[in-house]
Amino acid sequence: MELPAAFKTKYKSLLGSEADAFFASFDEPENNGFRLNPRRDRPADLDLSDPIPYTEWGYYGKVSGKSLDHQSGAVYSQEPSAMFVGEVAHPKPNMRVLDLCASPGGKTTHLSSFLQQSGMLVSNEIMGKRAKILAENTERFGLQNTLVLNEDPAHIAKNFTGFFDQVLVDAPCSGEGMFRKDPDAMAYWSPDYVEACAKRQREILTEAVKTLKPDGELIYSTCTFSPEEDEQIIAWLLSTYPQFDMVPIKKTAGIIDAKPEWANGDERLKNAARLFPHLMRGEGHFVAKLRLTAPIEEAGYSRRQESNVSRDQSNLFADFAKENLQFKVDSHQLMAFGDQLYVMPKGTPPLNHLRVVRPGLHLGTLKKKRFEPSYALALALDRGQFAHETEIDLDDWKKVVHGEIFKRNDLPIKKGWVRLFCRHQPVAFGKVVDQTVKNYFPKGLRFMAN
């Protein structure tokens, strides 16, 4: 790979005798990985012989995006070194967590695995198209406690001041760790671009810190090697906000201390972590964890979002729930966006002035005189939470994801909604009429399976 000349000059100076091994790593094959969804049955057909040592659910390998395991949310494809970020964050159940720069959703889904559907996870992406992809991935992974927003950091800070127990800023960066995976990323790289990214990162962090509670945790990460965007950003943060202390990060599998000498010499920077591709099996990352000891701004919230669901809408859903759901939904947490019905996480603050993509779990669509459950609901429920569930074989699964109907003579009901499983993984809802299952797999997601 022909690396930019200025890039090579820079890292020869920084890495010294290690530089040749660092440059040579860009000519090695990229590292692929995937994480298991702990809320799903473990797929029987996956090769789990090569676990990633620093994360409970991670494995080296590649999963097809047109496989059952991927479609059902049993796995999430993610670059191995990126998994270290979620592992460092490791939120506890019932925390309120913000993933500020979240698309496409790898770190959000990882955080959710620790939260176990408790607390609240706010997943934000400033770019509209990317926010939609983020929402799709949170739904595929079956998240129930997650708000997906399409906002800028300043507006997030204004609406969630002093709200979160933990904030993750996986910052937009110069992407040097993407060169091997996406050589086109080199076309954007220049010393000036690195400086522009560092300026933007300081702006994002200036807003992000306002959203933390005292004793809250800030995790900062990038997929670049640039000291201007890594150690120097954390040095700036510690200098600007003395309320922060650094939290030591446990390093293993070739992960090393960050380098104070690449910033202002503050020895606390060694607590952060560097992941270099010539030292470990990954594309590269930088991760720092900090704890806030005193508030930066006082909490600005006191109310929760009130339900806007009418009595007629509530009755439509109640009729469906009585017949089909084996659990109760708190009517105070219901939220209607047009004809779409959601259940919000408990304690959701007012959302009136925010660009909301997904205000919680999408329950379904309010039709005239009936309620139609969503694809997201089919993937989010635990086994047994829907009244009528049935296993289908792989051939019928291929028909479902392609948008076809199919027939079965052993269905649990003659008429009504049924939740479909294949190899113990949730797939979608179908509508049964006698022995025919009408297809409700979303048209925009249909594909020809492998």
NULUM-825538 format. One line per 8 residues: number of its first residue (from 1); their letters; for each residue x, y, z of C-alpha. Coordinates in steps of 0.001 Angstrom, whole numbers, plus 500000, padded with zeros to 6 digits. Layout:
<sites>
NUM = a = X:Y:Z | ...
</sites>
This chain:
<sites>
1 = melpaafk = 500000:500000:500000 | 501353:503406:499007 | 500920:505489:502159 | 500958:509323:501941 | 504516:510675:502127 | 503671:513123:504917 | 502067:510288:506888 | 505232:508178:506622
9 = tkyksllg = 507477:511077:507598 | 505327:511803:510646 | 505254:508245:511958 | 508934:507598:511268 | 509606:510472:513633 | 507079:509292:516241 | 507687:505533:516168 | 511383:505378:515425
17 = seadaffa = 512531:501759:515178 | 508906:500527:515187 | 507968:502513:512094 | 508862:499846:509526 | 506733:497210:511271 | 503887:499740:511540 | 504040:500565:507822 | 504321:496872:506878
25 = sfdepenn = 501093:496104:508767 | 499115:498085:506181 | 499979:495434:503594 | 498591:492619:505736 | 494996:491373:505272 | 492410:493312:507267 | 491036:491827:510467 | 487336:490960:510578
33 = gfrlnprr = 485254:490176:513614 | 481749:489759:514963 | 479985:489880:518319 | 477310:487534:519586 | 474058:488986:520873 | 473767:487706:524464 | 469961:487842:524226 | 469916:485317:521391
41 = drpadldl = 470593:481603:521343 | 474171:480933:520300 | 474157:480108:516554 | 475115:476492:515991 | 476694:477030:512564 | 479196:479767:513420 | 482918:479146:513809 | 483670:480276:517381
49 = sdpipyte = 487155:478775:517536 | 488998:482121:517524 | 487727:484329:520374 | 488852:487932:520793 | 490631:487898:524172 | 489438:491214:525612 | 485677:490921:525074 | 483198:488289:526211
57 = wgyygkvs = 481130:488174:523019 | 483730:488842:520307 | 485263:486487:517740 | 487581:486832:514761 | 485910:485919:511499 | 483405:487114:508939 | 479612:486785:508856 | 477542:487262:505709
65 = gksldhqs = 475047:490119:505797 | 472595:487822:504004 | 472693:485048:506585 | 470099:484081:509167 | 472512:484901:511981 | 472916:488454:510723 | 469277:489104:509768 | 467942:487889:513109
73 = gavysqep = 470361:490017:515121 | 472146:487007:516595 | 475470:488574:515564 | 476853:492011:514752 | 479850:492370:512434 | 482447:494698:513975 | 486144:495350:513529 | 488024:493687:516433
81 = samfvgev = 489851:496705:517866 | 486594:498702:517859 | 485181:496120:520287 | 487726:497254:522870 | 485848:500566:523183 | 482625:498951:524357 | 484585:496703:526704 | 486273:499729:528289
89 = ahpkpnmr = 482909:501464:528676 | 481237:498378:530186 | 478156:500220:531554 | 476287:498695:534481 | 472584:497767:534282 | 470143:500657:534892 | 472636:503320:533822 | 471660:506198:531548
97 = vldlcasp = 474141:506094:528668 | 474757:508379:525680 | 476500:507193:522517 | 476990:510618:520954 | 478513:509743:517546 | 476911:506355:517134 | 476407:505334:513489 | 476388:502634:512229
105 = ggktthls = 475648:501128:515647 | 478508:498784:516584 | 479280:500473:519869 | 475589:501117:520671 | 474754:497435:520317 | 477801:496534:522406 | 476794:498949:525194 | 473283:497501:525117
113 = sflqqsgm = 474627:494025:525818 | 475924:495239:529174 | 472739:497191:529994 | 470581:494089:529436 | 467575:496166:528276 | 467616:498201:531518 | 468185:501905:532070 | 468274:504134:528997
121 = lvsneimg = 470564:504244:525982 | 470463:507392:523849 | 472116:506727:520501 | 472755:509804:518385 | 473979:510480:514851 | 474184:513968:513340 | 473944:512802:509694 | 470358:511998:508667
129 = krakilae = 471028:509027:506365 | 473456:507505:508839 | 470915:507983:511648 | 468442:505809:509717 | 471073:503066:509360 | 471735:503372:513087 | 468031:502914:513833 | 467880:499819:511604
137 = nterfglq = 470820:498236:513408 | 469401:498948:516872 | 466137:497313:515776 | 467897:494275:514289 | 469774:493774:517566 | 466443:493844:519411 | 466999:496934:521583 | 464058:497979:523747
145 = ntlvlned = 465544:500744:525912 | 467076:502897:523176 | 466271:506353:521825 | 467781:507113:518410 | 468308:510818:517725 | 469515:512853:514743 | 470986:515838:516568 | 474073:518015:516918
153 = pahiaknf = 476054:517814:520193 | 475062:521320:521346 | 471355:520498:521135 | 471931:517212:522956 | 473756:519095:525727 | 470938:521636:526047 | 468277:518950:526427 | 470235:516428:528532
161 = tgffdqvl = 472328:518612:530852 | 473703:516562:533757 | 471564:513581:532710 | 473882:510677:531890 | 475873:508228:534000 | 478116:507496:531033 | 478886:509218:527717 | 480767:507630:524819
169 = vdapcsge = 482326:509921:522216 | 483669:507760:519399 | 484776:510891:517627 | 484830:511610:513899 | 488517:511497:513059 | 491116:511360:510285 | 490553:507593:510033 | 494140:506397:509806
177 = gmfrkdpd = 493003:503073:511233 | 490738:502669:508206 | 493521:502774:505585 | 493864:498981:505379 | 490110:498350:505325 | 489270:501299:503056 | 492262:502591:501053 | 490081:505431:499728
185 = amaywspd = 490308:506949:503229 | 493876:507933:502351 | 492538:510385:499763 | 491093:512532:502566 | 494192:512448:504730 | 496509:515435:505119 | 498159:517236:508055 | 495551:519980:507659
193 = yveacakr = 492731:517406:507826 | 494182:516036:511068 | 494148:519534:512570 | 490590:520130:511381 | 489486:516869:512988 | 491162:517804:516276 | 489347:521144:516287 | 486037:519385:515700
201 = qreiltea = 486757:516863:518457 | 487338:519652:520981 | 484038:521221:519947 | 482176:517931:520374 | 483727:517259:523789 | 482902:520794:524984 | 479231:519877:524581 | 479490:516212:525603
209 = vktlkpdg = 480896:516945:529070 | 477821:519056:529912 | 475599:515978:529732 | 477410:514050:532497 | 476301:513636:536088 | 478910:514009:538845 | 480773:510689:539122 | 479749:510011:535526
217 = eliystct = 482143:508430:533049 | 483380:509793:529729 | 484852:507389:527190 | 486672:508997:524276 | 487870:506970:521292 | 489085:507351:517727 | 490151:505006:514935 | 493222:507105:514185
225 = fspeedeq = 496831:507056:515374 | 497277:510825:515318 | 498520:512285:518650 | 496757:515537:517765 | 493446:513653:517935 | 494361:511267:520745 | 496775:512114:523599 | 496682:515834:522841
233 = iiawllst = 492878:515886:522986 | 492863:514188:526398 | 495625:516515:527636 | 493487:519469:526520 | 490424:517981:528233 | 492235:517464:531563 | 493645:520978:531415 | 490334:522615:530469
241 = ypqfdmvp = 488184:520590:532877 | 490125:519804:536088 | 486933:518115:537337 | 488018:515018:535388 | 490224:512201:536611 | 491534:509471:534329 | 490462:505865:534919 | 493169:503237:534274
249 = ikktagii = 492385:500890:531379 | 493486:497267:531595 | 495627:496373:528591 | 496065:492917:527102 | 496671:491156:523765 | 499218:493714:522494 | 497303:496821:523625 | 499710:499382:525125
257 = dakpewan = 499723:502561:527204 | 499105:505852:525457 | 502143:508083:525114 | 502403:511232:527312 | 505461:512344:525341 | 503238:512780:522285 | 501252:515441:524175 | 502262:517610:527161
265 = gderlkna = 504052:514919:529154 | 501213:514440:531666 | 501875:510960:533075 | 498141:510411:533608 | 497837:509907:529848 | 499408:506459:530260 | 496031:505346:531617 | 494617:505612:528077
273 = arlfphlm = 495127:502813:525560 | 496638:502555:522100 | 495873:499728:519687 | 498443:499516:516886 | 497993:497081:513949 | 501594:495875:514155 | 501161:494950:517834 | 497680:493388:517952
281 = rgeghfva = 495029:491794:515717 | 493029:494843:514747 | 492981:497903:512521 | 493846:500303:515339 | 492172:502510:517941 | 492750:504953:520779 | 490618:504774:523953 | 490556:506907:527104
289 = klrltapi = 488238:506694:530120 | 487654:509588:532525 | 485467:510190:535580 | 483783:513496:536421 | 484284:514473:540070 | 482140:517639:540118 | 479364:518932:537825 | 480314:521041:534835
297 = eeagysrr = 476750:522326:534523 | 473809:521731:536839 | 471148:519288:535700 | 468532:520969:533545 | 465810:518333:533478 | 463007:517563:535903 | 460081:516243:533853 | 459492:513160:531773
305 = qesnvsrd = 457934:512907:528329 | 454166:512523:528644 | 452300:510043:526497 | 450455:511616:523550 | 448379:508523:522705 | 444629:509040:522367 | 442069:506769:524012 | 441129:505227:520655
313 = qsnlfadf = 444789:504521:519837 | 445360:503076:523286 | 442315:500826:522927 | 443501:499526:519535 | 446838:498514:521004 | 445221:497134:524162 | 443038:494812:522070 | 446098:493537:520212
321 = akenlqfk = 448112:493163:523423 | 445350:491237:525194 | 445265:488671:522412 | 448969:488438:521605 | 451372:489728:524257 | 452428:487784:527326 | 453607:490890:529208 | 452208:494324:530061
329 = vdshqlma = 453161:497660:528518 | 452812:500755:530713 | 450375:503036:528883 | 452190:506092:530305 | 455235:505138:528227 | 453377:504948:524903 | 454250:507529:522245 | 452630:507977:518836
337 = fgdqlyvm = 454538:509492:515906 | 451795:509853:513335 | 450345:506358:512981 | 453450:504679:514430 | 453346:503530:518063 | 456393:503276:520350 | 457074:502471:523973 | 459600:504853:525515
345 = pkgtppln = 462243:503888:528079 | 461260:504748:531643 | 462229:508276:532641 | 462514:509605:529081 | 462804:513416:529297 | 460739:515733:527043 | 461540:515139:523357 | 459543:518053:521908
353 = hlrvvrpg = 462521:520003:520540 | 464636:517089:519334 | 464955:515342:515971 | 463832:511878:517005 | 464366:508887:514712 | 463232:506209:517159 | 461740:507182:520566 | 462109:503711:522041
361 = lhlgtlkk = 460865:500325:520887 | 458712:500479:517752 | 455586:498494:518602 | 453788:498813:515280 | 451311:500730:513133 | 447884:502051:514139 | 445627:501093:511253 | 441906:501808:510934
369 = krfepsya = 440223:499560:513536 | 443316:497377:514033 | 446926:497346:515145 | 449749:495824:513077 | 452922:494772:514951 | 456330:495916:513737 | 459376:494009:512537 | 461284:495632:515426
377 = lalaldrg = 458885:494079:517935 | 459359:490628:516400 | 463129:490894:516982 | 462987:492588:520400 | 460838:490185:522427 | 462198:487301:524443 | 461075:483797:523587 | 457584:483198:524972
385 = qfahetei = 456586:486866:525185 | 454317:486502:522153 | 451296:484239:522413 | 451798:482384:519112 | 455301:481389:518036 | 456503:478735:515615 | 459729:477375:514143 | 460229:477414:510383
393 = dlddwkkv = 462951:475716:508366 | 465697:477442:506409 | 463827:477144:503105 | 460812:478967:504562 | 463139:481560:506116 | 464520:482282:502640 | 460948:482826:501431 | 460226:485191:504331
401 = vhgeifkr = 463242:487467:503775 | 462505:487519:500037 | 458909:488648:500641 | 457118:485437:499710 | 454204:483690:501400 | 454476:480053:502473 | 452202:477284:503699 | 452437:475049:506770
409 = ndlpikkg = 450036:472429:508131 | 451333:472581:511717 | 450783:476246:512610 | 449736:477038:516211 | 446663:479050:515120 | 444251:479129:512185 | 443987:482900:512027 | 446016:485752:513489
417 = wvrlfcrh = 449570:486861:514156 | 452416:484417:514610 | 456036:485127:515503 | 458412:483187:513272 | 461673:481587:514430 | 464310:479752:512424 | 466967:477708:514187 | 465738:479332:517414
425 = qpvafgkv = 466385:482864:516129 | 463530:485405:515765 | 462832:486313:512149 | 459613:488343:511712 | 455857:488297:512202 | 453526:486542:509790 | 449756:486713:509438 | 448123:483276:509429
433 = vdqtvkny = 445023:482556:507360 | 444233:478828:507554 | 447521:477159:506554 | 449025:480148:504728 | 451478:482597:506329 | 451239:486053:504761 | 454552:487872:504658 | 455181:490970:506810
441 = fpkglrfm = 458943:491200:506375 | 459655:494911:505592 | 459777:495578:501850 | 462830:497827:502119 | 464855:495100:503847 | 464021:492126:501632 | 466868:490215:500024 | 467812:486988:498267
449 = an = 469411:484826:500972 | 472662:482919:500536
</sites>
